[in-house]
Amino acid sequence: MTKKASKGRSPKGKTKKKGKKRGPWGKIILFLTLIFAGIFYFLSKDDGFNLLKNKFEQLLPKRDMEINLYFADPDSDYLSAEQRIIPKASTQKKRIAQTIKELISGPRGKLIRTTPAQTTLKNVRIDNKGVVSLDFSAHLSRNHPGGSSAEISTVYSIVNTVLLNFKEAKRVKILIDGHELKTLAGHIDCSVPLLADKGLIK
């Protein structure tokens, strides 16, 4: 008599395995998910995007850039632009520093300087909201001539020079020796980041 084959067994007597083997796609999807999560986390941190952008810009060939420096007009209470060509630095932070140092150096034509000659720029910081913090030496306030017109000229020559040359910059905060400045000469509130004022430009 022939024996009946047991149920659920192959002709060789081995149990059949259910289910299919997983392909490599699951691991690939998981790997890509982790990569994109890491990139998103990096870019979400302060200055993450700016850091990535600056690294890319360092690979580009350097070239000159044209800037407008805003000095006091000798015939009015307005500011006027003086164009200048400077070497283009590798990062946004360095370009802003270059520009402000040119402003401090004073005009080359008939316009009037707006910062005391002894003033130095000590540091530049840019946050992820586009607020540019400029840290000046104490000469900016200590050697300032005073008066509302002179104070407006100084503050907004700095603010307008940054914001009207660099679109990524949204506001400017003026610091003295690393400390917040309540006012430069008693008339303008400098404790908050300032917007550009095109109405002061002739």
KAURJO-V694260 format. One record per residue. N is the residue number from 1. RES is the residue in one letter. PSI is psi in whole degrees, -180 to 180 (none if undefined). NEAR is the number of other C-alpha atoms within 12 Angstrom. Layout:
BEGIN
n->N res->RES psi->PSI near->NEAR
n->N res->RES psi->PSI near->NEAR
END
This chain:
BEGIN
n->1 res->M psi->142 near->3
n->2 res->T psi->139 near->4
n->3 res->K psi->139 near->5
n->4 res->K psi->139 near->9
n->5 res->A psi->139 near->12
n->6 res->S psi->144 near->12
n->7 res->K psi->142 near->11
n->8 res->G psi->8 near->13
n->9 res->R psi->150 near->13
n->10 res->S psi->168 near->12
n->11 res->P psi->-26 near->12
n->12 res->K psi->-1 near->10
n->13 res->G psi->7 near->12
n->14 res->K psi->144 near->12
n->15 res->T psi->136 near->12
n->16 res->K psi->137 near->13
n->17 res->K psi->133 near->10
n->18 res->K psi->154 near->7
n->19 res->G psi->162 near->6
n->20 res->K psi->153 near->7
n->21 res->K psi->140 near->9
n->22 res->R psi->135 near->9
n->23 res->G psi->-179 near->9
n->24 res->P psi->-8 near->10
n->25 res->W psi->-35 near->11
n->26 res->G psi->-44 near->12
n->27 res->K psi->-38 near->12
n->28 res->I psi->-45 near->13
n->29 res->I psi->-42 near->13
n->30 res->L psi->-42 near->13
n->31 res->F psi->-46 near->14
n->32 res->L psi->-37 near->14
n->33 res->T psi->-43 near->14
n->34 res->L psi->-38 near->14
n->35 res->I psi->-49 near->14
n->36 res->F psi->-34 near->14
n->37 res->A psi->-40 near->14
n->38 res->G psi->-42 near->15
n->39 res->I psi->-44 near->16
n->40 res->F psi->-41 near->14
n->41 res->Y psi->-42 near->15
n->42 res->F psi->-45 near->17
n->43 res->L psi->-24 near->18
n->44 res->S psi->-16 near->17
n->45 res->K psi->160 near->17
n->46 res->D psi->131 near->17
n->47 res->D psi->9 near->23
n->48 res->G psi->-47 near->21
n->49 res->F psi->-43 near->22
n->50 res->N psi->-38 near->26
n->51 res->L psi->-45 near->23
n->52 res->L psi->-41 near->20
n->53 res->K psi->-42 near->19
n->54 res->N psi->-37 near->20
n->55 res->K psi->-39 near->16
n->56 res->F psi->-41 near->15
n->57 res->E psi->-28 near->19
n->58 res->Q psi->-23 near->18
n->59 res->L psi->-16 near->13
n->60 res->L psi->151 near->14
n->61 res->P psi->140 near->12
n->62 res->K psi->148 near->15
n->63 res->R psi->171 near->15
n->64 res->D psi->158 near->15
n->65 res->M psi->147 near->20
n->66 res->E psi->131 near->21
n->67 res->I psi->159 near->28
n->68 res->N psi->123 near->30
n->69 res->L psi->132 near->43
n->70 res->Y psi->113 near->45
n->71 res->F psi->169 near->44
n->72 res->A psi->140 near->36
n->73 res->D psi->131 near->27
n->74 res->P psi->-18 near->19
n->75 res->D psi->5 near->13
n->76 res->S psi->-180 near->17
n->77 res->D psi->14 near->25
n->78 res->Y psi->172 near->27
n->79 res->L psi->148 near->37
n->80 res->S psi->150 near->32
n->81 res->A psi->140 near->33
n->82 res->E psi->120 near->29
n->83 res->Q psi->145 near->22
n->84 res->R psi->146 near->24
n->85 res->I psi->126 near->17
n->86 res->I psi->156 near->24
n->87 res->P psi->137 near->20
n->88 res->K psi->118 near->25
n->89 res->A psi->168 near->23
n->90 res->S psi->-24 near->25
n->91 res->T psi->159 near->27
n->92 res->Q psi->-42 near->33
n->93 res->K psi->-43 near->31
n->94 res->K psi->-35 near->24
n->95 res->R psi->-41 near->33
n->96 res->I psi->-43 near->42
n->97 res->A psi->-45 near->33
n->98 res->Q psi->-46 near->34
n->99 res->T psi->-45 near->41
n->100 res->I psi->-36 near->43
n->101 res->K psi->-35 near->30
n->102 res->E psi->-39 near->36
n->103 res->L psi->-44 near->42
n->104 res->I psi->-33 near->32
n->105 res->S psi->-18 near->22
n->106 res->G psi->168 near->30
n->107 res->P psi->161 near->29
n->108 res->R psi->-9 near->18
n->109 res->G psi->-138 near->17
n->110 res->K psi->-10 near->15
n->111 res->L psi->168 near->27
n->112 res->I psi->136 near->32
n->113 res->R psi->152 near->34
n->114 res->T psi->-4 near->43
n->115 res->T psi->144 near->41
n->116 res->P psi->142 near->28
n->117 res->A psi->-29 near->25
n->118 res->Q psi->-7 near->21
n->119 res->T psi->139 near->29
n->120 res->T psi->150 near->28
n->121 res->L psi->121 near->35
n->122 res->K psi->-32 near->24
n->123 res->N psi->155 near->26
n->124 res->V psi->133 near->32
n->125 res->R psi->145 near->32
n->126 res->I psi->124 near->34
n->127 res->D psi->179 near->26
n->128 res->N psi->-1 near->21
n->129 res->K psi->3 near->21
n->130 res->G psi->14 near->27
n->131 res->V psi->121 near->28
n->132 res->V psi->118 near->37
n->133 res->S psi->123 near->41
n->134 res->L psi->120 near->40
n->135 res->D psi->113 near->31
n->136 res->F psi->162 near->34
n->137 res->S psi->164 near->27
n->138 res->A psi->-15 near->26
n->139 res->H psi->-29 near->23
n->140 res->L psi->-40 near->34
n->141 res->S psi->-40 near->34
n->142 res->R psi->-37 near->20
n->143 res->N psi->12 near->20
n->144 res->H psi->139 near->29
n->145 res->P psi->-18 near->23
n->146 res->G psi->179 near->24
n->147 res->G psi->146 near->16
n->148 res->S psi->-41 near->20
n->149 res->S psi->-44 near->26
n->150 res->A psi->-37 near->33
n->151 res->E psi->-43 near->30
n->152 res->I psi->-43 near->36
n->153 res->S psi->-44 near->40
n->154 res->T psi->-52 near->46
n->155 res->V psi->-49 near->45
n->156 res->Y psi->-14 near->43
n->157 res->S psi->-37 near->49
n->158 res->I psi->-52 near->49
n->159 res->V psi->-49 near->42
n->160 res->N psi->-37 near->41
n->161 res->T psi->-39 near->46
n->162 res->V psi->-53 near->45
n->163 res->L psi->-28 near->34
n->164 res->L psi->-6 near->29
n->165 res->N psi->-24 near->29
n->166 res->F psi->106 near->31
n->167 res->K psi->-30 near->17
n->168 res->E psi->-24 near->22
n->169 res->A psi->133 near->32
n->170 res->K psi->-34 near->26
n->171 res->R psi->162 near->33
n->172 res->V psi->132 near->38
n->173 res->K psi->126 near->40
n->174 res->I psi->127 near->44
n->175 res->L psi->156 near->34
n->176 res->I psi->118 near->29
n->177 res->D psi->40 near->23
n->178 res->G psi->1 near->19
n->179 res->H psi->151 near->20
n->180 res->E psi->145 near->21
n->181 res->L psi->121 near->28
n->182 res->K psi->-46 near->19
n->183 res->T psi->149 near->27
n->184 res->L psi->-44 near->35
n->185 res->A psi->24 near->25
n->186 res->G psi->4 near->21
n->187 res->H psi->-29 near->19
n->188 res->I psi->132 near->25
n->189 res->D psi->109 near->21
n->190 res->C psi->12 near->31
n->191 res->S psi->-11 near->20
n->192 res->V psi->155 near->19
n->193 res->P psi->139 near->30
n->194 res->L psi->148 near->28
n->195 res->L psi->162 near->28
n->196 res->A psi->154 near->28
n->197 res->D psi->93 near->25
n->198 res->K psi->-19 near->19
n->199 res->G psi->-15 near->14
n->200 res->L psi->0 near->25
n->201 res->I psi->130 near->27
n->202 res->K psi->none near->19
END
